[in-house]
Amino acid sequence: MKKKGFLLVVILFIGMLSNIQAQRAIKNGFSINTFIGLPSESFGLDNIESMNSDIQVKMLYGLQLGNRWYFNPTEHYGIGLMVNWIDFAIGVKSTSINNSDYGIAALDLALLKTGPIGTFAFSQDMAIDGYYNLRPTVFGYAIANEDEDSYASAGFGFSHTIGTAFRYNVLNVGIEYVFGDINVSQEDINGINISNNEKMNTNNLRIVIGFKF
């Protein structure tokens, strides 16, 4: 009787390990990603004014840290919750226009990006993800030049991310698109308010490379 009970425990244990192994590509975990962002032509613009393309940021560089949790995944399919605790991007540029030097900087900081994720696993080590995130976002854009014709815009709001990624073992490679308008206020170099409640565009395409553990 004891031998039968022990054998049953061993069988259940082996079955549990096999199930975990089969779901390795669809498991809860932590991720760390770096990315390059390619801003759209309207990035950093409001709905009223236009900006000389020479003083628009052309590249963003950033980092994401997050977790995901799956709800009762099968061997090949999983639906879950994705949370990026921090998504930080910055872009800088310097240029000269009409013999005047400009320095430009953009900041996109999202905290607690949250949304659904769906995963299809081709094997234990290979899977593809699709996801959406709502992004509580702090957005800023600053332009400065030597003639003191300078200003900074900053505000808080909600933007969005849709994306897909291919994973092999822990390696994660994907693309995502960030979009939405953030209400900002503008101040000049002397701290004098220029305008309020302008909507500044955050649209950018990102190439993402990182690891999911």
C-alpha positions as a printed NumPy array, in Angstrom:
array([[  0.   ,   0.   ,   0.   ],
       [  2.836,   2.383,   0.883],
       [  4.618,   1.531,  -2.373],
       [  1.48 ,   2.337,  -4.354],
       [  1.106,   5.651,  -2.538],
       [  4.752,   6.539,  -3.154],
       [  4.427,   5.591,  -6.829],
       [  1.349,   7.808,  -7.16 ],
       [  3.246,  10.76 ,  -5.651],
       [  6.164,  10.192,  -8.039],
       [  3.798,  10.036, -11.042],
       [  2.056,  13.246,  -9.995],
       [  5.391,  14.981,  -9.402],
       [  6.735,  13.958, -12.811],
       [  3.493,  15.081, -14.428],
       [  3.726,  18.459, -12.718],
       [  7.324,  18.951, -13.878],
       [  6.377,  17.964, -17.416],
       [  3.536,  20.48 , -17.411],
       [  5.82 ,  23.245, -16.163],
       [  8.402,  22.331, -18.813],
       [  5.77 ,  22.361, -21.539],
       [  4.606,  25.805, -20.445],
       [  8.094,  27.319, -20.18 ],
       [  7.38 ,  29.757, -23.023],
       [  4.099,  30.725, -21.333],
       [  5.005,  31.418, -17.745],
       [  4.932,  34.295, -15.328],
       [  8.12 ,  36.297, -15.322],
       [ 10.186,  39.475, -15.271],
       [ 11.36 ,  41.357, -18.369],
       [ 13.959,  43.981, -19.123],
       [ 14.02 ,  45.658, -22.54 ],
       [ 15.959,  48.366, -24.301],
       [ 14.618,  50.107, -27.368],
       [ 15.197,  52.638, -30.104],
       [ 12.25 ,  54.903, -30.891],
       [ 11.596,  56.479, -34.284],
       [  9.385,  59.561, -33.728],
       [  6.651,  60.392, -36.214],
       [  6.679,  63.66 , -38.172],
       [  4.177,  65.058, -35.658],
       [  6.13 ,  64.002, -32.54 ],
       [  6.407,  66.887, -30.098],
       [  3.934,  69.042, -32.   ],
       [  0.706,  70.471, -30.667],
       [ -2.568,  70.722, -32.548],
       [ -2.165,  74.393, -33.399],
       [  1.465,  75.18 , -34.115],
       [  3.86 ,  73.625, -36.573],
       [  7.534,  72.997, -35.866],
       [ 10.523,  73.279, -38.148],
       [ 11.56 ,  69.677, -38.825],
       [ 15.184,  70.67 , -38.229],
       [ 14.465,  71.114, -34.519],
       [ 12.526,  67.892, -34.036],
       [ 14.093,  64.981, -32.183],
       [ 14.803,  62.157, -34.648],
       [ 15.648,  59.292, -32.282],
       [ 14.625,  58.075, -28.83 ],
       [ 16.513,  55.68 , -26.559],
       [ 14.888,  53.919, -23.646],
       [ 14.479,  51.173, -21.087],
       [ 11.511,  49.101, -19.866],
       [ 11.179,  46.991, -16.709],
       [  8.093,  44.853, -16.17 ],
       [  6.306,  41.668, -15.198],
       [  3.589,  39.443, -16.656],
       [  1.17 ,  36.966, -15.151],
       [ -0.763,  34.341, -17.119],
       [ -4.195,  33.003, -16.165],
       [ -4.513,  29.203, -16.565],
       [ -2.339,  28.897, -19.701],
       [ -2.462,  25.788, -21.877],
       [  0.525,  24.215, -23.581],
       [  0.313,  26.554, -26.578],
       [ -1.892,  29.498, -25.562],
       [ -1.862,  32.   , -22.75 ],
       [ -3.768,  35.16 , -21.821],
       [ -2.508,  37.354, -19.027],
       [ -1.749,  40.731, -17.487],
       [  1.305,  42.74 , -18.49 ],
       [  2.664,  45.517, -16.266],
       [  5.681,  47.653, -17.141],
       [  6.686,  49.353, -13.92 ],
       [  8.757,  51.923, -15.762],
       [  9.127,  52.871, -19.424],
       [ 11.686,  55.614, -19.864],
       [ 12.676,  57.253, -23.18 ],
       [ 14.809,  60.282, -23.93 ],
       [ 15.916,  61.984, -27.128],
       [ 18.426,  64.793, -27.615],
       [ 19.603,  66.75 , -30.627],
       [ 21.738,  69.763, -31.457],
       [ 21.571,  71.674, -34.709],
       [ 22.247,  75.054, -36.291],
       [ 19.602,  77.043, -38.162],
       [ 20.368,  80.408, -39.769],
       [ 23.654,  80.593, -37.83 ],
       [ 21.81 ,  80.046, -34.544],
       [ 22.621,  76.971, -32.44 ],
       [ 19.779,  74.938, -30.943],
       [ 19.638,  72.241, -28.314],
       [ 16.544,  70.012, -28.208],
       [ 15.475,  67.379, -25.689],
       [ 12.413,  65.156, -25.329],
       [ 11.315,  63.023, -22.374],
       [  8.668,  60.289, -22.284],
       [  8.253,  58.647, -18.874],
       [  5.474,  56.111, -18.31 ],
       [  4.836,  54.42 , -14.967],
       [  2.649,  51.358, -14.334],
       [  1.89 ,  50.642, -17.984],
       [ -0.844,  48.018, -17.757],
       [ -2.808,  45.913, -20.203],
       [ -3.602,  42.458, -21.59 ],
       [ -1.096,  40.157, -23.266],
       [ -1.743,  37.095, -25.431],
       [  0.921,  34.484, -26.206],
       [  1.152,  31.612, -28.664],
       [  3.942,  29.095, -27.993],
       [  5.405,  27.198, -30.94 ],
       [  7.51 ,  25.086, -28.574],
       [  8.902,  25.16 , -25.054],
       [ 11.433,  27.844, -26.019],
       [  9.726,  29.747, -28.84 ],
       [  6.681,  32.026, -28.645],
       [  5.077,  35.151, -30.046],
       [  3.334,  37.825, -27.953],
       [  0.729,  40.46 , -28.748],
       [ -0.184,  43.15 , -26.235],
       [ -1.777,  46.497, -25.431],
       [ -0.758,  48.893, -22.633],
       [ -2.412,  51.996, -21.206],
       [  0.414,  54.421, -20.368],
       [  0.159,  57.021, -17.565],
       [  2.685,  59.392, -19.121],
       [  4.824,  62.363, -18.169],
       [  5.887,  64.058, -21.407],
       [  8.27 ,  66.951, -21.907],
       [  9.876,  68.795, -24.807],
       [ 12.431,  71.596, -24.563],
       [ 14.091,  73.828, -27.157],
       [ 16.926,  76.211, -26.291],
       [ 19.149,  78.451, -28.376],
       [ 21.827,  81.068, -27.849],
       [ 19.458,  83.943, -28.596],
       [ 17.257,  83.026, -25.614],
       [ 14.392,  82.111, -27.914],
       [ 13.767,  79.064, -25.735],
       [ 10.843,  77.281, -24.15 ],
       [  9.883,  74.043, -22.427],
       [  6.626,  72.081, -22.527],
       [  5.594,  69.47 , -19.976],
       [  2.455,  67.665, -18.893],
       [  0.812,  64.47 , -17.698],
       [ -1.793,  62.319, -19.397],
       [ -2.48 ,  58.929, -20.933],
       [ -0.979,  57.481, -24.085],
       [ -1.157,  53.944, -25.501],
       [  1.047,  51.111, -26.74 ],
       [  0.296,  48.228, -29.082],
       [  3.042,  45.723, -29.793],
       [  4.205,  42.283, -30.745],
       [  7.35 ,  40.35 , -29.873],
       [  9.066,  37.12 , -30.811],
       [ 10.768,  35.199, -28.024],
       [ 13.377,  32.454, -28.181],
       [ 14.301,  31.153, -24.751],
       [ 14.944,  34.372, -22.77 ],
       [ 15.657,  36.576, -25.797],
       [ 12.871,  39.012, -26.694],
       [ 12.75 ,  40.968, -30.002],
       [  9.742,  43.037, -31.02 ],
       [  8.187,  46.209, -32.321],
       [  5.634,  48.47 , -30.68 ],
       [  3.839,  51.684, -31.505],
       [  3.219,  54.416, -28.945],
       [  0.468,  56.919, -29.709],
       [ -1.652,  59.594, -28.075],
       [ -1.72 ,  63.294, -27.174],
       [ -0.677,  64.723, -23.805],
       [ -1.947,  68.037, -22.425],
       [  1.053,  70.27 , -21.703],
       [  1.828,  73.762, -20.474],
       [  4.581,  75.867, -22.04 ],
       [  7.001,  78.255, -20.355],
       [  9.749,  80.427, -21.781],
       [ 13.322,  80.632, -20.526],
       [ 12.299,  83.091, -17.816],
       [  9.621,  80.781, -16.434],
       [  6.81 ,  82.862, -17.878],
       [  3.806,  80.838, -18.946],
       [  3.217,  80.923, -22.697],
       [  0.186,  78.681, -23.02 ],
       [ -1.835,  75.986, -21.247],
       [ -3.634,  72.839, -22.339],
       [ -1.846,  72.352, -25.632],
       [ -1.988,  68.757, -26.861],
       [  1.461,  67.42 , -27.704],
       [  1.856,  64.333, -29.889],
       [  3.761,  61.299, -28.547],
       [  3.601,  59.   , -31.603],
       [  6.704,  56.864, -32.192],
       [  7.601,  53.411, -33.492],
       [  9.934,  51.359, -31.308],
       [ 12.322,  48.502, -32.019],
       [ 12.603,  46.516, -28.798],
       [ 15.333,  44.066, -27.737],
       [ 15.613,  42.5  , -24.306],
       [ 15.099,  39.502, -22.074],
       [ 12.125,  37.798, -20.451],
       [ 12.93 ,  35.532, -17.513]])
